[in-house]
Amino acid sequence: MGKRGAPDRRHQNRQNRQNRQNRQNRQNGPRGRSRRRGGTRVTRRGRFVLTTLVLMGVSLGAGVALAHFQDGGGVEDSAAPPPVAAPETPTTAAPAPTRTPTPTATATRKPKPKPDPTKPTATATATAKKPATVPKSGPGTFTTASGSGKVTGTGGKLRRYRVQVEQGIDLSARTAAREIEAILAHPRSWAAHGRGRFQLVESNADFVIRIATPDTADALCARQGFNTRGELNCETADGVVVNLKRWMLGSPTFAGPPEEYRHLIINHEVGHEIGIRQHMGCGGPGKPAPAMMQQIKGLNGCRSNAFPYDEGGVYITGPIVS
C-alpha cells in the first residue's frame, strides 16, 4: 500500500479537479461553455491576426521608406515637383553713376527742310528770269571807268587800255572794267602765254574798249568801213567797239552763257590789237573753234569756244579765211 498509495492520490486529485470543472460547467450551462471557449479562441486568433497585420504593416512601411530613400522618391521622378530653393535675400547695390554722352558734330544730322511750295525754287527762279533789256540806241556819249589796275602777264609788250560805257544804259563802267581785267588774266587767254601784258588805266591808254548800244556801235564801226547791222563788234583805229546786245545776251551760235561769250568778245578783239589781223576758220569737225574765228557767222562743224588756248596750253588755230 505504501508505493501504490502516491499514484492513487494523484489520480484522486485529478478526478477531483475534473469533478469540480464539470460542476462548474453544469452551472454555467452550454451557452456559458461555448462563450468561454469561443471567447478564448477568438482572443488568441485575433491577437495572432493583429500581430501579423502589425508586422506586415511595419515591414511594408520600412520597405517603402527604404525605396524612397534610395530612389529619391516615387517611381516617376518627373511627376515629383523639383525642390524649391529658398529665395535669396536681394542685396541693394549702389547705382552706377550716369554718364552723359558728349555730342559730336556728326552724331546727328538735321533733316533737310521740305521745300515750301509757296516759295520759288532756284530752278524756277532761273527759269522765270527775264532776259536783259538792251536799248537800241543811246546818247552816243561815254563814261570812263575810273582808277587803274595791276599789270596782267609777264611777257611781251605792255599795252594799256581804257574802258568806256555809253551813258544812259544799265551797266556800270567800273563793273565792266573789272570783268575785262579778269578776262585778260584768265589762264587760257593771251597774257598767260606770253602774247602781251595788259593794264587798265584811266588815261593815256594805248587803246580803248567801248561798250555801246547797237545804233551807236554801228555808227562807230561804219567810220572804219564795217557794216555791223546792229549785231556785230568791230575794231577801230583807236580800239574796240563792243555791241551792247552781244555783251548782255551772248550769241545764238554760242553754246555757253553770255558771261562766257564775253571772253570770246575780248579775246577776239584784243587778238587784233596784238597783231593778229586775219580771221581763221574751223580746224576740223568736232574741234574747238579758234578765238580768231568769227563764230557768230557759223561754226562750220567746230564746237564753240571762247579761249585762244586749250586746257593743255595749246594754241587753237585754223585755216586763214580773211
Phi, psi and chi 1 to 4 in degrees:
 res  aa     phi    psi   chi1   chi2   chi3   chi4
   1 MET       -  -20.7 -161.3  173.9  158.1      -
   2 GLY   -69.6  -49.5      -      -      -      -
   3 LYS   -76.3  -28.5  -68.9 -176.8  178.7  177.6
   4 ARG   -86.3   -9.6  -69.8 -169.1  -58.9 -169.8
   5 GLY   -68.2  -34.5      -      -      -      -
   6 ALA   -66.2  -49.5      -      -      -      -
   7 PRO   -59.1  -33.6  -22.8   32.8      -      -
   8 ASP   -67.3  -37.0  -69.8  -22.7      -      -
   9 ARG   -67.1  -39.1  -76.8 -165.8  -63.6  -88.2
  10 ARG   -65.3  -43.6  -71.0 -166.5  -64.9  -89.2
  11 HIS   -59.4  -41.2  177.8   72.2      -      -
  12 GLN   -64.6  -38.9 -173.7   62.9   38.4      -
  13 ASN   -64.6  -43.4  -69.8  -26.7      -      -
  14 ARG   -61.5  -38.1  -74.7 -164.5  -61.0  -89.7
  15 GLN   -65.6  -40.8 -173.4   65.9   38.5      -
  16 ASN   -64.3  -42.6  -69.1  -26.8      -      -
  17 ARG   -63.9  -38.1  -74.7 -165.3  -60.5  -89.2
  18 GLN   -65.0  -39.8 -177.2   68.1   38.0      -
  19 ASN   -65.1  -42.6  -68.7  -27.7      -      -
  20 ARG   -61.6  -39.0  -75.3 -165.3  -60.5  -89.6
  21 GLN   -64.4  -40.5 -176.6   68.5   37.5      -
  22 ASN   -65.6  -42.4  -69.7  -24.2      -      -
  23 ARG   -61.8  -40.9  -75.6 -165.6  -60.7  -87.9
  24 GLN   -65.4  -38.8 -172.6  175.8   -3.9      -
  25 ASN   -65.5  -37.4  -68.5  -22.7      -      -
  26 ARG   -68.0  -34.3  -77.0 -166.0  -61.2  -90.6
  27 GLN   -66.5  -41.4  -68.5  175.7   -1.2      -
  28 ASN   -75.8  -27.8  -68.8  -27.1      -      -
  29 GLY    83.8  174.0      -      -      -      -
  30 PRO   -62.0  -37.7  -17.1   25.7      -      -
  31 ARG   -63.2  -41.4 -171.1  175.2 -179.4 -179.3
  32 GLY   -67.0  -37.3      -      -      -      -
  33 ARG   -67.3  -43.5  -69.8 -164.6  -62.4  -91.5
  34 SER   -61.8  -40.9  -60.0      -      -      -
  35 ARG   -64.5  -39.1 -178.0  179.8  -57.1  168.9
  36 ARG   -70.3  -45.0 -176.7  175.7  178.8 -179.1
  37 ARG   -65.3  -45.0  -71.1 -165.1  -60.3  -91.3
  38 GLY   -61.0  -42.6      -      -      -      -
  39 GLY   -64.8  -38.0      -      -      -      -
  40 THR   -67.2  -43.5  -58.7      -      -      -
  41 ARG   -63.8  -42.8  -70.5  173.7 -176.4  171.1
  42 VAL   -63.4  -40.2  170.2      -      -      -
  43 THR   -65.4  -43.9  -60.1      -      -      -
  44 ARG   -67.7  -45.6  -69.4  177.1 -179.5  175.7
  45 ARG   -65.6  -40.4 -174.2  178.7  -60.1  169.2
  46 GLY   -63.4  -39.6      -      -      -      -
  47 ARG   -64.9  -39.5  -72.6  178.3  179.8  175.6
  48 PHE   -64.0  -45.5  175.7   76.9      -      -
  49 VAL   -65.7  -43.9  171.8      -      -      -
  50 LEU   -61.3  -43.4 -179.7   59.8      -      -
  51 THR   -62.0  -42.8  -59.5      -      -      -
  52 THR   -61.5  -44.6  -57.9      -      -      -
  53 LEU   -63.5  -40.6  -68.2  175.7      -      -
  54 VAL   -62.8  -45.0  170.2      -      -      -
  55 LEU   -63.8  -41.2  -68.6  175.0      -      -
  56 MET   -63.6  -41.8  -69.8  176.7   63.4      -
  57 GLY   -64.3  -40.8      -      -      -      -
  58 VAL   -65.5  -42.1  171.4      -      -      -
  59 SER   -64.0  -45.1  -60.6      -      -      -
  60 LEU   -62.0  -44.6 -179.6   60.9      -      -
  61 GLY   -62.0  -40.0      -      -      -      -
  62 ALA   -65.5  -40.2      -      -      -      -
  63 GLY   -64.1  -43.7      -      -      -      -
  64 VAL   -62.6  -43.2  171.0      -      -      -
  65 ALA   -63.1  -41.3      -      -      -      -
  66 LEU   -65.2  -43.9 -179.9   59.6      -      -
  67 ALA   -62.6  -41.0      -      -      -      -
  68 HIS   -64.7  -36.2 -170.6  -83.2      -      -
  69 PHE   -69.4  -40.5  175.8   76.4      -      -
  70 GLN   -76.1  -40.7  -68.9  178.2  -12.7      -
  71 ASP   -92.8   -5.4  -62.6  -19.9      -      -
  72 GLY    77.1   20.7      -      -      -      -
  73 GLY   136.3 -152.7      -      -      -      -
  74 GLY   -73.8 -174.9      -      -      -      -
  75 VAL   -68.7  -43.0  175.7      -      -      -
  76 GLU   -93.5   98.4  -62.8 -178.3    1.8      -
  77 ASP   -63.4  -32.3  -67.7  -23.9      -      -
  78 SER   -69.5  -20.5   60.9      -      -      -
  79 ALA   -77.9  -25.2      -      -      -      -
  80 ALA   -78.5  132.7      -      -      -      -
  81 PRO   -66.7  143.1   25.1  -32.9      -      -
  82 PRO   -67.1  152.2   26.5  -34.4      -      -
  83 PRO   -64.7  139.2   23.3  -33.6      -      -
  84 VAL   -90.7  118.9  179.0      -      -      -
  85 ALA   -73.9  145.3      -      -      -      -
  86 ALA   -66.1  131.1      -      -      -      -
  87 PRO   -61.8  135.5   24.4  -33.0      -      -
  88 GLU   -76.4  146.2  -63.7 -179.5   -1.6      -
  89 THR   -76.0  115.9  -57.2      -      -      -
  90 PRO   -65.5  141.8   24.3  -32.1      -      -
  91 THR  -108.0  139.7   57.4      -      -      -
  92 THR   -93.0  112.7  -56.8      -      -      -
  93 ALA   -88.9  151.7      -      -      -      -
  94 ALA   -66.9  130.9      -      -      -      -
  95 PRO   -62.4  138.4   23.5  -32.7      -      -
  96 ALA   -68.6  144.0      -      -      -      -
  97 PRO   -65.2  135.8   22.6  -32.8      -      -
  98 THR   -78.9  127.9  -56.6      -      -      -
  99 ARG  -101.8  127.2  -65.8 -177.3  179.7 -179.1
 100 THR   -87.6  117.2  -56.7      -      -      -
 101 PRO   -64.1  139.8   23.1  -32.4      -      -
 102 THR   -81.4  119.8  -57.5      -      -      -
 103 PRO   -68.2  144.0   24.2  -32.0      -      -
 104 THR  -110.7  169.3   59.9      -      -      -
 105 ALA   -67.7  -28.6      -      -      -      -
 106 THR  -104.6    9.7   58.0      -      -      -
 107 ALA   -63.5  -43.9      -      -      -      -
 108 THR  -131.4  151.6   56.5      -      -      -
 109 ARG  -120.1  133.2  -67.4 -177.3  179.1  179.8
 110 LYS   -71.7  132.6  -65.8 -177.5  179.4 -179.3
 111 PRO   -65.4  145.6   23.9  -33.2      -      -
 112 LYS   -66.1  132.9  -66.8 -178.0  179.7 -179.6
 113 PRO   -66.0  139.4   23.9  -33.1      -      -
 114 LYS   -70.0  141.8  -65.1 -178.2  179.2  180.0
 115 PRO   -64.2  136.8   22.1  -31.9      -      -
 116 ASP   -84.8  116.2 -171.7  -11.5      -      -
 117 PRO   -63.7  -16.6   22.5  -32.6      -      -
 118 THR   -84.4  -13.4   61.6      -      -      -
 119 LYS  -104.7  137.5  -64.7 -178.7  179.3 -179.3
 120 PRO   -71.1  139.3   24.2  -32.0      -      -
 121 THR   -81.1  170.1   61.1      -      -      -
 122 ALA   -62.3  -38.9      -      -      -      -
 123 THR   -64.3  -43.3  -56.3      -      -      -
 124 ALA   -65.0  -38.4      -      -      -      -
 125 THR   -64.8  -42.2  -56.7      -      -      -
 126 ALA   -65.2  -38.5      -      -      -      -
 127 THR   -67.5  -37.1  -56.1      -      -      -
 128 ALA   -81.9   -7.7      -      -      -      -
 129 LYS   -65.0  127.7 -175.3  178.2  179.8  179.6
 130 LYS   -82.4  144.8  -64.7 -179.5  179.7 -179.9
 131 PRO   -64.3  151.9   21.4  -31.8      -      -
 132 ALA   -62.9  144.0      -      -      -      -
 133 THR   -88.4  124.2  -57.6      -      -      -
 134 VAL  -109.6  116.1  178.0      -      -      -
 135 PRO   -66.6  144.4   23.1  -32.0      -      -
 136 LYS   -74.8  -30.7 -173.1  174.0 -177.8  -63.6
 137 SER  -144.5  165.8   61.9      -      -      -
 138 GLY  -145.5 -173.0      -      -      -      -
 139 PRO   -72.9  -15.6   26.2  -34.5      -      -
 140 GLY    85.9    3.6      -      -      -      -
 141 THR  -107.9  156.2   54.5      -      -      -
 142 PHE  -128.1  152.8  -67.5   85.2      -      -
 143 THR  -107.3  130.6  -60.9      -      -      -
 144 THR   -93.0  134.9  -58.9      -      -      -
 145 ALA   -65.6  128.0      -      -      -      -
 146 SER   -82.5  156.2   60.6      -      -      -
 147 GLY    89.0  169.5      -      -      -      -
 148 SER  -127.1  158.5  -60.5      -      -      -
 149 GLY  -116.8  180.0      -      -      -      -
 150 LYS   -80.5  159.1  -64.1  179.8 -179.9 -179.4
 151 VAL   -73.4  132.2  175.2      -      -      -
 152 THR  -104.3  129.8  -62.0      -      -      -
 153 GLY    99.0  160.7      -      -      -      -
 154 THR  -125.3   -6.7   57.3      -      -      -
 155 GLY  -133.7  153.7      -      -      -      -
 156 GLY    91.0  177.9      -      -      -      -
 157 LYS   -68.6  141.2 -179.4 -178.6  176.8  179.7
 158 LEU   -83.8  126.1  174.7   61.5      -      -
 159 ARG  -122.0  124.4  -68.2  176.8  172.3   85.6
 160 ARG   -97.3  140.0  -61.9  176.5  178.4   87.2
 161 TYR  -133.3  154.9   62.2   94.0      -      -
 162 ARG  -119.4  144.9 -175.3  169.1   66.8 -115.8
 163 VAL  -113.6  130.5  174.4      -      -      -
 164 GLN  -130.3  142.6  -65.6 -179.4  -26.1      -
 165 VAL  -126.4  135.1  174.6      -      -      -
 166 GLU   -60.9  139.3 -171.7  172.1    1.7      -
 167 GLN   -72.3  156.7  -65.1  175.0  -13.4      -
 168 GLY    84.4    7.2      -      -      -      -
 169 ILE  -116.6  160.3   63.7  175.7      -      -
 170 ASP   -85.7   65.3 -170.8   17.3      -      -
 171 LEU  -154.5  124.7  178.7   62.8      -      -
 172 SER   -80.5  136.4  164.1      -      -      -
 173 ALA   -64.2  -37.8      -      -      -      -
 174 ARG   -67.2  -40.3 -172.7   60.3 -177.9  168.6
 175 THR   -63.5  -45.2  -60.6      -      -      -
 176 ALA   -62.7  -38.9      -      -      -      -
 177 ALA   -64.4  -42.0      -      -      -      -
 178 ARG   -65.3  -36.5  -66.6  -55.1  178.5 -165.5
 179 GLU   -68.4  -38.9 -171.6  168.4   -0.5      -
 180 ILE   -66.5  -37.6  -67.6  170.8      -      -
 181 GLU   -57.9  -44.2  -85.9 -169.5  -57.8      -
 182 ALA   -66.7  -36.0      -      -      -      -
 183 ILE   -64.7  -45.7  -68.7  172.1      -      -
 184 LEU   -70.2  -20.5  -69.0  174.5      -      -
 185 ALA   -93.0    3.3      -      -      -      -
 186 HIS   -65.7  141.9 -166.3  -82.5      -      -
 187 PRO   -63.0  -13.6   18.4  -30.3      -      -
 188 ARG  -106.7   10.9  -66.2  176.4   61.7 -174.8
 189 SER   -96.9 -171.8 -171.5      -      -      -
 190 TRP   -66.2  -48.0  -57.9  112.8      -      -
 191 ALA   -62.9  -33.3      -      -      -      -
 192 ALA   -68.8  -13.2      -      -      -      -
 193 HIS  -120.7   25.5  -64.0  -87.2      -      -
 194 GLY    74.0   18.5      -      -      -      -
 195 ARG   -93.1   16.4  -60.8  -62.0  -64.7  -89.5
 196 GLY   140.8  161.1      -      -      -      -
 197 ARG  -117.6  145.9  -66.1  176.7  -65.2  141.7
 198 PHE  -134.9  147.3  -55.0   94.8      -      -
 199 GLN  -147.6  131.9 -178.2 -177.4   16.9      -
 200 LEU   -78.2  130.6  172.3   67.3      -      -
 201 VAL  -135.1  164.8  -66.1      -      -      -
 202 GLU   -93.9  -26.5 -172.9  173.9   -7.5      -
 203 SER  -148.6  170.9   59.7      -      -      -
 204 ASN    55.7   47.6  -60.6  -38.9      -      -
 205 ALA   -90.0  153.3      -      -      -      -
 206 ASP   -79.6  -30.8  -63.3  -48.7      -      -
 207 PHE  -153.5  163.6   66.3   97.3      -      -
 208 VAL  -120.8  138.4 -179.2      -      -      -
 209 ILE  -109.0  112.6  -60.3  175.4      -      -
 210 ARG  -109.7  134.4  -65.1 -174.3  179.1   92.5
 211 ILE  -108.8  119.2  -58.3  176.3      -      -
 212 ALA  -133.2  159.7      -      -      -      -
 213 THR   -65.3  162.4   58.3      -      -      -
 214 PRO   -54.8  -43.8  -28.9   36.3      -      -
 215 ASP   -66.9  -41.5  -75.2   -5.6      -      -
 216 THR   -67.6  -39.6  -58.0      -      -      -
 217 ALA   -62.0  -43.0      -      -      -      -
 218 ASP   -60.4  -40.7  -75.7  -11.7      -      -
 219 ALA   -66.7  -41.8      -      -      -      -
 220 LEU   -68.6  -40.1  -65.9  173.6      -      -
 221 CYS   -72.0  -32.9  -68.1      -      -      -
 222 ALA   -63.8  -28.4      -      -      -      -
 223 ARG   -64.4  -22.4  -66.0  174.5 -172.6  174.7
 224 GLN   -99.7    4.7  -53.9  -62.0  -40.1      -
 225 GLY    87.1   16.6      -      -      -      -
 226 PHE  -102.2  138.1  -60.4  115.9      -      -
 227 ASN  -103.0   99.7 -178.4   12.5      -      -
 228 THR   -93.3   -9.6   52.7      -      -      -
 229 ARG    52.7   29.7  -56.7 -177.3  -58.4  -83.8
 230 GLY    74.4   10.9      -      -      -      -
 231 GLU  -125.2  -28.5  -62.3  -71.8  -21.8      -
 232 LEU  -108.4  165.5  -54.2  176.9      -      -
 233 ASN   -98.5  171.2  -48.5  -51.4      -      -
 234 CYS  -157.3  164.5   71.9      -      -      -
 235 GLU  -103.5  132.8 -179.5 -169.4    8.6      -
 236 THR  -114.1 -178.7   62.4      -      -      -
 237 ALA   -65.0  -31.2      -      -      -      -
 238 ASP  -110.8    7.8   60.7  -11.9      -      -
 239 GLY   158.2 -141.7      -      -      -      -
 240 VAL  -124.9  137.1  175.3      -      -      -
 241 VAL  -110.8  123.7  175.5      -      -      -
 242 VAL  -110.0  124.6  177.1      -      -      -
 243 ASN   -70.5  124.4 -169.3  -50.0      -      -
 244 LEU   -56.7  -33.0  178.1   64.7      -      -
 245 LYS   -61.6  -43.7 -174.1  176.0 -178.2  179.9
 246 ARG   -68.9  -37.0  -59.8  -83.1   74.0   83.1
 247 TRP   -65.9  -38.8 -174.9  -94.4      -      -
 248 MET   -88.6  -33.3  -60.4  -61.6  -64.8      -
 249 LEU  -109.8  -14.9  -55.8 -179.9      -      -
 250 GLY    81.5 -154.5      -      -      -      -
 251 SER  -129.2  144.5  168.6      -      -      -
 252 PRO   -67.8  -18.7   21.0  -31.3      -      -
 253 THR   -94.9   -4.4   62.1      -      -      -
 254 PHE   -97.4  131.5 -167.3   81.8      -      -
 255 ALA   -76.5  -22.7      -      -      -      -
 256 GLY   -88.6  177.9      -      -      -      -
 257 PRO   -75.7  169.4   28.5  -35.4      -      -
 258 PRO   -57.1  -34.5  -25.9   35.0      -      -
 259 GLU   -61.2  -36.7  -67.0   79.9    4.7      -
 260 GLU   -76.7  -35.9 -174.5  177.5   -8.0      -
 261 TYR   -63.9  -27.0 -173.5   72.7      -      -
 262 ARG   -63.7  -30.3  -68.6  168.3 -165.0  164.1
 263 HIS   -60.9  -43.2  -77.1 -101.5      -      -
 264 LEU   -64.7  -41.0  176.3   58.5      -      -
 265 ILE   -58.1  -52.2  -66.4  173.8      -      -
 266 ILE   -68.9  -44.2  -61.1  -58.9      -      -
 267 ASN   -62.3  -40.1  -75.1  -35.2      -      -
 268 HIS   -66.2  -49.6 -176.8   93.3      -      -
 269 GLU   -72.3  -37.6  -59.1  -58.0  -24.0      -
 270 VAL   -69.6  -28.0  171.8      -      -      -
 271 GLY   -58.2  -39.3      -      -      -      -
 272 HIS   -65.5  -37.8  -70.9  -48.1      -      -
 273 GLU   -65.3  -29.9  -70.6  -66.3  -33.3      -
 274 ILE   -90.8    4.5   63.9  175.4      -      -
 275 GLY   115.5    0.4      -      -      -      -
 276 ILE   -89.9   97.3  -54.3  174.2      -      -
 277 ARG   -90.3  -22.0  -61.3  -61.2  176.5 -176.6
 278 GLN  -100.0  155.4  -64.8  175.1  -48.4      -
 279 HIS   -92.4  155.6  -69.8  124.9      -      -
 280 MET  -113.6  161.5  -62.8 -179.8 -176.7      -
 281 GLY  -108.0 -175.2      -      -      -      -
 282 CYS   -68.8  134.6  177.2      -      -      -
 283 GLY   -82.1   -4.1      -      -      -      -
 284 GLY   149.5  152.2      -      -      -      -
 285 PRO   -56.4  131.7  -23.4   34.5      -      -
 286 GLY    84.5   -9.5      -      -      -      -
 287 LYS   -82.4  157.0  -68.4 -176.1  177.4 -178.1
 288 PRO   -68.9  139.2   22.8  -32.7      -      -
 289 ALA   -70.9  141.0      -      -      -      -
 290 PRO   -63.7  148.9  -19.8   32.1      -      -
 291 ALA   -64.2  -25.4      -      -      -      -
 292 MET   -89.3   14.1  -62.4  -49.0  -62.3      -
 293 MET   -93.4  140.6  178.5 -179.7  179.1      -
 294 GLN   -79.4   80.4  -67.9  178.5  -60.4      -
 295 GLN   -68.0  -24.4  -62.3 -178.0   34.6      -
 296 ILE   -66.2  -21.1 -165.6  170.7      -      -
 297 LYS   -88.0   -2.8  -64.2 -178.3  177.6  180.0
 298 GLY   133.2  148.5      -      -      -      -
 299 LEU   -98.9  -19.2  -64.1  174.2      -      -
 300 ASN    54.4   40.7  -61.0  -35.7      -      -
 301 GLY    97.9  -12.8      -      -      -      -
 302 CYS   -83.1  167.5  -84.0      -      -      -
 303 ARG   -95.9  139.8  -66.1 -179.1  -70.5  107.0
 304 SER   -60.7  142.8   60.4      -      -      -
 305 ASN  -153.8  139.8  165.7   58.9      -      -
 306 ALA  -105.1   -4.1      -      -      -      -
 307 PHE  -119.9  147.2  -54.4   98.2      -      -
 308 PRO   -69.5  -26.7  -18.6   30.9      -      -
 309 TYR  -123.3  150.7  -64.1   85.4      -      -
 310 ASP   -83.7 -177.2   64.4   14.0      -      -
 311 GLU   -66.8  -21.8  -65.9  178.8   -5.9      -
 312 GLY   -89.6    3.3      -      -      -      -
 313 GLY    86.3   14.3      -      -      -      -
 314 VAL   -92.1  132.8  177.4      -      -      -
 315 TYR   -68.6  130.1 -178.5   57.0      -      -
 316 ILE   -91.0  116.4  -58.7  172.2      -      -
 317 THR  -127.8  177.3 -173.1      -      -      -
 318 GLY  -165.8  179.7      -      -      -      -
 319 PRO   -66.8  146.0   23.9  -33.4      -      -
 320 ILE   -73.9  129.1  -57.2  -61.6      -      -
 321 VAL  -117.6  -21.6  -65.6      -      -      -
 322 SER  -164.0      -   62.0      -      -      -
